[in-house]
Amino acid sequence: MTSPVKAYRAAILHSIADPAVVGVEQSYEYFEDGLLVIENGQVAKVGPAADLLPTLKGVEITEYRDALITPGFIDTHIHYPQTGMIASYGEQLLDWLNTYTFPTEQQFADKAHAADVAGIFLKELLRNGTTTALVFGSVHKQSVDAFFEAAEALNLRMIAGKVLMDRNAPDYLTDTPESGYADSKELIERWHGKGRLHYAVTPRFAPTSSPEQLSLAGKLFGEYPDLYMHTHLSENRKEIEWVKALFPERKGYLDVYDHFKLIGARSVFAHGVHLCDDECKRLAETGSAVAFCPTSNLFLGSGLFDLNKLEEHGVRVGLGTDVGAGTSFSQLQSLNEAYKVMQLQGKKLDPFKSLYLATLGGANALYLDDKLGNFLPGKDADFVVLDYNATPLISYRMQQAKSLDERLFALTMLGDDRAIKETFAAGESVHRRG
């Protein structure tokens, strides 16, 4: 059964390439009075309304005034079990895990609790305009089942996995190399490639997995096509020293994952704050990606992410909120903090590069740029409507703006969930602001 053609009229902006590669002016398309035409959950056409309206006899057209349509935001690193502990006070990474994270994740042994949180989590993502995310579950198999069931019901393109963790964590949160492998394999068979869902092999980070578990994780990663691998890398200096002590035979943190065959296309490493040139080179040559998580890195005092360094080496980079260490589900707020991270290093983050990171750059990092990230025909119709009058201050600021880049930058500085007027997934409205 085919769905009717629908069209949405507003200002429309989407990235078509990385500004760092083609230059800012060649990196986007913008239609001041644009039309986005959707058919069967995919983009059929996009362009100036004056050109497309004559071709759409009898088509339902929804018009948004004082609004901007962009592709849905893509979050390349987030923890759904940590929703309830967002904004927990005053620790750095390792103490923060023991004080807040592990006790919170214990509750996900109860599938009913996991289902409740999955529902809250997905509502928050959609309320903030995020339509695709790479998501940590907990160590419990049922946490992933609950998440995928909720995502499937909304027809969302989501990626998730069960945490693998067999040491250096409370007994109530550990599995074994064998059980972690078996549980993950069962989840892959049940969910990977079902609808718009994908599975990620998910060792928490090197210190909480034994060599035996990392070896089996690498084996699993190679057993199925198009699987993801999702973990943490070089977030915190004390963490890096801990990895050196646990794996003295390896030449560095990334080399641990490399040794166990956990590096390659669709490997996504969260944070990467303290990477050397050789590690950046290795990430680039293997097609691996790094998730830039500015709100988390500032909140936990982990350090300043060097986006330019990774770009110079050709590393794929996406944007992550890292809830709960991050302080907001909003990718607009993540870009607000990313701009400040760059400023603190004497560097700039152009507003069109910000757009790229939150949309097409994230899709590229996840090898989903054939399906997501912009409005080329045939791509999934995941998009968001941003409201130029979301708050009195935003409305007043927009009246002063003299150019598109000024409006876009102001939205990233002032915007949050209130700026999201409506969110669509596969052409269907999944959030409308009240």
C-alpha positions in Angstrom: 0.0 0.0 0.0 1.4 3.4 -1.0 1.1 6.4 1.1 -0.3 9.7 -0.4 2.1 12.4 -1.5 2.4 15.2 1.0 4.3 18.5 0.8 5.7 20.9 3.4 6.3 24.5 2.6 8.7 26.8 4.6 12.3 28.0 4.3 14.4 24.8 3.7 18.1 24.2 4.4 20.2 21.1 4.1 23.8 20.1 3.9 25.1 18.6 0.6 28.8 18.2 1.6 31.3 18.9 4.3 32.3 22.6 4.4 35.8 21.5 5.4 36.1 19.7 2.1 34.2 21.9 -0.4 34.0 25.2 1.3 31.1 26.8 3.1 29.3 28.2 0.0 29.3 24.8 -1.7 28.2 22.8 1.3 24.5 23.6 1.5 21.3 24.3 -0.4 18.8 26.9 0.8 15.3 27.7 -0.4 13.8 30.8 1.2 10.4 29.7 0.1 10.9 26.0 -0.3 8.8 22.9 -0.8 9.7 19.4 0.5 7.7 16.7 -1.2 7.3 13.3 0.5 6.1 10.0 -0.9 6.1 6.6 0.8 8.2 7.9 3.7 11.0 9.2 1.5 12.0 12.5 -0.1 10.5 12.8 -3.6 11.5 16.4 -4.4 12.9 19.5 -2.8 13.3 22.9 -4.3 11.7 26.4 -4.7 8.0 26.4 -4.0 7.3 28.4 -7.2 8.9 25.6 -9.3 7.3 22.6 -7.6 3.8 23.8 -6.8 2.5 23.6 -10.4 3.6 19.9 -10.5 1.5 19.0 -7.4 -2.1 18.9 -8.4 -4.3 17.8 -5.5 -1.4 17.2 -3.1 -1.9 18.2 0.6 0.4 21.0 1.4 1.3 22.0 5.0 2.7 25.5 5.3 4.9 26.7 8.2 5.3 30.5 8.6 8.5 31.9 10.2 10.0 28.4 10.2 13.0 26.5 8.9 12.9 22.9 7.8 16.1 20.9 8.2 16.9 17.2 8.2 16.4 15.4 11.5 19.3 15.6 13.9 21.6 12.6 14.3 23.1 11.8 17.7 26.1 9.5 17.4 26.6 8.8 21.1 24.0 8.6 23.9 23.1 6.3 26.9 19.3 5.7 27.3 19.6 4.1 30.7 21.1 7.3 32.1 18.1 9.4 31.3 17.1 9.5 35.0 20.5 10.7 36.2 21.2 13.5 33.8 22.5 16.6 35.6 24.1 14.7 38.5 26.5 16.8 40.4 30.2 17.1 40.7 32.4 14.2 39.7 34.9 13.4 36.9 34.4 10.3 34.7 35.5 7.3 36.8 34.0 8.5 40.1 30.9 9.6 38.3 30.4 6.0 36.9 30.6 4.5 40.3 28.6 7.1 42.1 25.7 7.6 39.6 25.9 5.4 36.5 26.2 1.9 37.9 23.4 2.2 40.5 21.1 3.8 37.9 21.7 1.0 35.4 21.0 -1.7 37.9 17.3 -0.9 37.6 17.3 -2.1 34.0 17.2 -5.7 35.0 13.4 -5.0 35.2 12.1 -4.9 31.6 9.0 -2.9 32.7 11.3 -0.2 34.1 13.4 -0.3 30.9 10.3 0.1 28.7 9.2 3.1 30.8 12.5 4.8 30.4 12.8 3.9 26.7 9.5 5.7 26.1 10.6 8.8 28.0 14.0 8.8 26.3 12.6 8.6 22.7 10.0 11.3 23.5 12.9 13.5 24.6 14.9 12.8 21.5 12.0 13.6 19.2 11.0 16.7 21.3 14.5 17.9 20.6 14.4 17.1 16.8 16.7 14.0 17.0 15.4 11.3 14.7 18.4 8.9 14.7 20.7 7.9 17.5 23.5 5.5 18.3 22.4 4.3 21.8 23.9 2.4 24.7 21.6 0.0 26.5 22.6 -1.5 29.8 24.2 -4.9 30.4 20.8 -6.4 30.5 19.5 -8.0 27.4 16.0 -6.9 28.2 17.0 -3.3 28.2 17.8 -3.6 24.4 14.6 -5.4 23.7 12.6 -2.7 25.4 14.4 0.0 23.5 14.0 -1.6 20.1 10.3 -2.3 20.8 9.7 1.3 21.5 11.7 2.5 18.5 10.0 0.0 16.2 6.5 1.3 17.2 7.5 4.8 16.0 9.3 3.5 12.9 12.5 5.3 13.9 15.9 4.6 12.4 17.9 3.7 15.6 21.1 1.8 16.5 21.6 0.2 19.9 23.3 -2.6 21.7 23.7 -4.4 25.0 26.6 -3.3 27.1 29.4 -5.9 27.4 31.1 -5.6 30.9 32.7 -8.5 32.7 35.1 -6.8 35.1 35.9 -3.6 37.1 32.2 -3.0 37.7 29.7 -4.1 40.4 28.7 -7.8 40.3 25.1 -6.8 39.7 26.2 -5.3 36.3 28.6 -7.8 35.0 28.2 -10.5 32.4 30.8 -13.0 31.2 32.6 -13.3 27.9 30.4 -16.2 26.9 27.0 -14.8 28.1 27.7 -11.4 26.6 28.5 -13.0 23.3 25.4 -15.3 23.4 23.0 -12.5 24.5 24.3 -10.1 21.9 24.0 -12.7 19.2 20.4 -13.4 20.2 19.6 -9.7 20.0 21.3 -9.3 16.6 19.2 -12.2 15.2 16.1 -10.6 16.6 16.6 -6.9 15.7 19.5 -6.1 13.3 18.0 -5.0 10.0 14.4 -5.3 11.2 12.6 -2.3 9.8 14.8 0.7 10.4 16.8 -0.8 13.3 20.5 -1.7 13.5 22.6 -3.4 16.2 25.9 -2.2 17.7 28.3 -4.5 19.5 28.8 -2.4 22.7 31.7 -3.0 25.0 31.4 -0.2 27.6 35.1 0.7 27.4 38.3 -1.2 27.5 38.8 -1.2 31.3 35.5 -3.0 32.0 36.0 -5.8 29.5 38.6 -8.6 29.9 40.8 -9.6 27.0 38.6 -12.7 26.6 35.4 -10.5 26.3 37.0 -8.1 23.9 38.2 -11.0 21.7 34.6 -12.4 21.5 33.3 -8.9 20.8 35.6 -8.6 17.9 34.6 -12.1 16.7 30.9 -11.0 16.9 31.6 -7.7 15.1 33.0 -9.7 12.1 30.2 -12.3 12.0 27.4 -10.2 10.6 27.3 -7.6 7.7 26.7 -4.0 8.5 27.0 -4.4 12.3 28.1 -1.4 14.3 30.7 -1.3 17.2 30.1 1.4 19.8 32.4 2.2 22.7 34.4 4.9 24.5 37.9 6.1 23.7 40.4 8.5 25.4 37.8 10.6 27.2 39.7 11.3 30.4 43.4 11.3 31.3 42.9 9.0 34.4 41.0 6.6 32.2 43.9 6.5 29.7 46.4 5.8 32.5 44.1 3.0 33.7 44.0 1.4 30.2 47.8 1.6 30.1 48.0 -0.3 33.4 45.5 -3.0 32.3 46.9 -3.5 28.8 50.7 -2.8 29.2 51.5 -4.9 26.1 49.5 -2.5 23.8 51.0 0.7 22.5 48.0 2.9 23.3 44.2 3.0 24.0 43.1 2.7 20.4 45.5 -0.2 19.9 43.6 -2.2 22.4 40.5 -2.1 20.2 42.6 -2.6 17.1 44.2 -5.7 18.5 40.8 -7.2 19.2 39.4 -6.4 15.7 37.0 -3.8 17.0 38.1 -1.0 14.7 36.8 -0.4 11.2 33.9 0.8 9.2 30.9 1.4 11.5 33.1 1.5 14.6 32.1 4.6 16.5 34.3 5.8 19.4 32.8 8.3 21.8 34.8 11.3 22.9 38.3 10.9 21.6 39.4 14.0 23.5 43.0 13.0 23.9 44.1 11.3 20.6 47.6 11.4 19.2 48.3 11.9 15.5 49.0 8.2 15.0 45.6 7.3 16.5 43.9 9.8 14.3 45.6 8.4 11.2 44.6 4.9 12.2 40.9 5.9 12.7 40.9 7.5 9.3 42.5 4.7 7.4 40.1 2.1 8.9 37.0 4.3 8.3 36.2 4.5 12.0 34.3 7.5 13.4 34.5 9.6 16.6 31.5 11.2 18.4 32.2 14.8 19.5 30.3 15.2 22.8 30.9 18.8 23.9 28.4 19.1 26.7 29.7 16.0 28.4 33.4 16.8 28.0 32.9 20.2 29.6 30.5 18.9 32.3 32.9 16.2 33.4 36.0 18.3 32.9 37.5 15.8 30.4 39.1 18.3 28.0 38.6 20.1 24.7 37.9 18.1 21.6 40.2 19.1 18.6 37.8 18.9 15.7 40.3 20.5 13.3 42.9 17.9 14.1 40.6 15.0 13.3 39.4 16.8 10.1 43.0 17.2 8.9 43.5 13.5 9.3 40.2 12.7 7.5 38.4 11.1 10.5 34.7 10.8 10.3 33.1 12.9 13.1 29.5 13.0 14.4 27.9 14.9 17.2 26.8 13.3 20.4 24.9 14.5 23.5 26.1 11.6 25.7 23.1 11.8 28.0 23.5 11.4 31.0 27.0 12.9 31.3 25.8 15.4 28.8 23.5 18.1 30.0 20.9 18.2 27.3 19.1 16.1 24.7 19.2 19.1 22.4 21.7 19.0 19.5 21.2 22.8 19.3 22.6 23.0 22.8 25.4 20.6 21.8 26.4 22.9 19.0 26.2 25.9 21.4 28.8 24.1 23.6 30.8 22.9 20.5 31.2 26.5 19.4 32.6 27.4 22.9 35.0 24.4 22.8 36.4 25.6 19.6 36.7 29.2 20.8 38.7 28.1 23.9 41.2 26.7 21.4 41.4 29.8 19.3 39.4 28.2 16.5 36.0 28.8 14.9 32.9 26.6 14.2 31.0 28.0 11.3 27.2 27.7 11.5 27.0 25.6 8.3 29.6 23.3 9.7 27.4 23.0 12.8 24.5 22.0 10.5 26.7 19.5 8.8 27.8 17.9 12.1 24.2 17.5 13.4 22.8 16.1 10.1 24.9 14.8 7.1 28.1 14.6 9.1 26.4 12.3 11.6 24.9 10.2 8.8 28.4 9.9 7.2 29.9 8.9 10.5 27.3 6.1 10.8 27.5 5.0 7.1 23.9 6.0 6.7 24.5 9.0 4.3 22.7 7.0 1.6 19.6 7.1 3.7 19.8 10.1 6.0 21.3 13.5 6.5 19.8 15.7 3.7 16.9 16.0 1.3 18.3 14.2 -1.8 15.5 12.3 -3.5 15.1 8.7 -2.2 16.4 9.4 1.3 14.3 8.8 4.4 11.9 11.7 5.1 13.2 12.4 8.6 13.1 16.1 9.2 12.4 18.8 11.8 10.6 22.2 11.7 12.4 24.9 13.6 10.4 27.8 14.9 11.8 31.3 14.4 9.3 32.6 17.0 10.0 29.8 19.6 10.7 32.2 22.4 10.3 36.0 22.7 14.1 36.4 22.6 14.6 34.2 19.5 11.8 36.0 17.8 13.3 39.4 18.5 16.8 38.2 17.6 15.5 36.9 14.2 14.1 40.3 13.5 17.6 41.7 13.8 19.3 39.0 11.7 20.4 40.2 8.2 21.6 36.8 6.7 20.9 33.1 6.8 24.2 32.3 8.6 23.3 34.9 11.3 19.8 33.2 11.8 21.3 29.8 11.8 24.0 30.7 14.4 21.5 32.4 16.6 19.3 29.3 16.6 22.3 27.2 17.8 23.1 29.7 20.5 19.5 30.3 21.8 17.7 27.2 20.7 16.7 24.1 22.6 13.6 21.9 22.7 11.3 24.9 22.5 12.7 25.7 19.0 11.4 22.4 17.7 7.9 23.0 16.2 7.5 19.5 14.8 9.5 16.3 14.1 8.9 13.8 11.4 10.2 10.2 10.9 9.7 8.4 7.6 7.3 11.1 6.6 5.1 10.8 9.7 4.8 13.4 12.5 6.2 11.9 15.7 6.3 15.0 17.8 4.3 18.3 17.6 4.9 21.0 20.1 1.9 21.8 22.2 
